[in-house]
Amino acid sequence: MAEHFKPVKYRAWEMSLEERFKEVYPPLTQREAEAEANRCLYCYDAPCMVACPTHIDIPTFIKKIGTGNVKGSARTILESNLMGATCARVCPVDVLCEGSCVLREEKPIAIGRLQRYATDYANEREIRFFEKGKPNGKKVAVIGAGPAGLSCAGELAKTGFDVTVFEKRTWAGGLSTYGIVVFREPVEVSLREVKMIQDLGVQVKCGVEIGKDIDFDEIMSEFDAVFVSIGLGRVPQMEIPGEDAEGVLDGLDFIEETKVDRLDKIDVGQRVCIIGAGNTAIDCATIARRLGSERVTMIYRRSEAEMPAYYFEYQFALKEGVSFMFLTQPIEVIKNARGQVEGLKCVRMDLGQPDASGRRSPVRVPDSEFVVPCDRVIKAIGQNKPKDFMDILAPLGVQQAKGYIAVDPATNRTGNQKIYAGGDCVRSFGEASTVMAVQDGKIAAKAIARELVSIEGENK
Ligand SMILES: Cc1cc2nc3c(=O)[nH]c(=O)nc-3n(C[C@H](O)[C@H](O)[C@H](O)COP(=O)(O)OP(=O)(O)OC[C@H]3O[C@@H](n4cnc5c(N)ncnc54)[C@H](O)[C@@H]3O)c2cc1C
């Protein structure tokens, strides 16, 4: 059951827009970081380290902070996870490292914030711990510069590969740059990580879409291996009447606007309906509140128990004054004579039998239609699967799993010997997250090195 908070009130005279979009948690001071680090018990079996998908040596990096060796601490983190500064901010720590801390019943060690303290120290000063390995004469192409691609590229460069990353957007960083709300991760944090990867000798070519600007066949003939890390697509259509109305927004576009545009230029409306109840939907809702919308309502067709958002995100939204309408399905966007949104027609739902996902399916309650008055509708119902890219890969022997690219989880290799893949585009089961994408990149880099370069370092 949700805890009940007194919602935050955002009034222009109390907090400026810039302040509302600053990182929610301020950085730890040296004194705070050392005090927190010294609470760590340095457990012999370190459950936190087991829970971290990238297996960062957490007790060691914390110990180093406790002894004032912040640079050494950052090195320990980045040895296992080159995207350590992003992960420090976005990882669901309460279900991973902090959730397994032996002190969790009283107060777990603030591992995420300590990791941020150490990695920011190194990244802000451009302290570099690793360099490009001795060239091994092999070339790898990475398609997509999100966390999966950058992690793979960085690890390969460390072992001597000549790596080129192709990115279709203007900036690299994937969703860390364009998709994670700015008060969780500012753009600079992601771009500093990109710079670190470039400083390893990786070429990052932005504004190049593979499959459009360069044919995939060309990449296949020029490189010894290819890592596909293209993430997922835009938010799918809801397929309801009125969806084309002015004021219906794509949730990812909306978040992106707040990361790359001037905040005072964004007109989000006063009464906003958000469709969906995952983390993206929560992000859209909290942004809308912080931009000044008076009433923000999240509309979800199942119940609170089935909502996909992390519990801490849900609590955060409640605290921000977001309302929730559960067991409610939108069926039509109502427009005025000028074609602008003026309401969302919904229908009440009940829960029936469990579907393939194991969750009880929502079924319509007859004659239960009603209209929620609103001036914006933001769609946040997930992302499209990589269908277009699958069409390019399928003739090359790459299989798909539920619409995602199928890989062998031990190597992240696809059905084609030369093509590897990782990150959201392969996540056919389990939760898509940054840390999993980073680990995929590491797994593939290791497998590529094993395949293309012999253990003794001789070329195959
Ligand atoms: C709104 C939102 C909030 C999130 N919040 C969290 C969170 O709090 N914690 C968390 O752990 N995870 C979160 N996630 C998930 C996380 O961002 C992803 O799991 C992670 O970014 C996946 O990394 P990736 O490298 O696989 O893909 P992406 O980050 O999507 O990067 C893929 C890159 O490939 C590029 N690309 C695509 N096609 C091509 C092509 N043909 N040619 C060249 N480049 C191409 C794209 O432009 C993009 O830059 C969130 C996701 C969203 C959408």
The ligand as an ORCA input file, in Angstrom:
! r2SCAN-3c Opt
* xyz 0 1
  C      12.256      7.571    -19.850
  C      13.171      6.462    -19.438
  C      13.636      6.432    -18.137
  C      14.504      5.427    -17.748
  N      14.941      5.399    -16.463
  C      15.797      4.445    -16.080
  C      16.286      4.405    -14.753
  O      15.921      5.218    -13.917
  N      17.175      3.423    -14.425
  C      17.613      2.505    -15.341
  O      18.456      1.668    -15.003
  N      17.142      2.503    -16.600
  C      16.254      3.447    -16.986
  N      15.771      3.449    -18.260
  C      16.233      2.384    -19.195
  C      17.629      2.711    -19.717
  O      17.701      4.054    -20.132
  C      17.956      1.762    -20.858
  O      17.822      0.440    -20.368
  C      19.361      1.969    -21.405
  O      19.548      3.276    -21.871
  C      19.600      0.964    -22.538
  O      20.817      1.233    -23.161
  P      21.044      0.840    -24.690
  O      22.443      1.219    -24.975
  O      20.603     -0.540    -24.919
  O      20.018      1.743    -25.523
  P      19.821      3.310    -25.686
  O      20.215      4.048    -24.473
  O      18.432      3.465    -26.173
  O      20.834      3.692    -26.858
  C      20.673      3.208    -28.165
  C      21.341      4.180    -29.120
  O      21.358      3.640    -30.442
  C      21.100      4.678    -31.372
  N      20.632      4.072    -32.625
  C      19.467      3.410    -32.823
  N      19.396      2.953    -34.096
  C      20.543      3.330    -34.704
  C      21.055      3.153    -36.025
  N      20.366      2.468    -36.961
  N      22.266      3.687    -36.332
  C      22.970      4.373    -35.412
  N      22.522      4.577    -34.128
  C      21.329      4.044    -33.779
  C      20.070      5.519    -30.650
  O      19.992      6.829    -31.197
  C      20.604      5.503    -29.222
  O      21.505      6.564    -28.981
  C      14.898      4.438    -18.682
  C      14.413      4.462    -19.989
  C      13.544      5.456    -20.365
  C      12.989      5.458    -21.750
*
